Amino acid sequence: MTYSRTESIELVNMCMIYNPATQEVLVEDKTDVDWKFGHTFPGGHVEKGESLYDGMVREVFEETGLTVSQLESCGTVEWFNESPAYRRLGFLYRTSHFSGTLKQSEEGQNYWLPLKDLNEANTAESFMKFLQIFTDLHTVDATSPVMNGSLTIIPKDNHSPKA
């Protein structure tokens, strides 16, 4: 019996841009999404033939007008879809290295907000799980068995999922 180890995968990304001088992060309130509205970080799709890093730099520039550099990989998130069968794999980055003038996007309003002000009530679906990956060195992965479903954290030092 032949077993195929290939599957369709959609590559996405997200970047936490932190300003150490103000202790704020850049948030985006996207309006074109299939999940609960609220604060999120800039990000989007990696284009065919584009590197993950270049895709992140491009998405941040397109959505914010800022040029980011020295991106640090934080972890991944993944969702699974049954019909049609495919996986969405998200790569998460953070940086405090940026330049340019912040602009508004057709995808949603952008502004700086203290990191401590982000909470379950004012953020997008599962965003607080994303934030845990961005800010906790022991949390690097999250997964959901359904597309755009609630994420379960997978801690770095313990391979047992944590809801």
Disulfide bonds with the S-S distance in Angstrom:
none
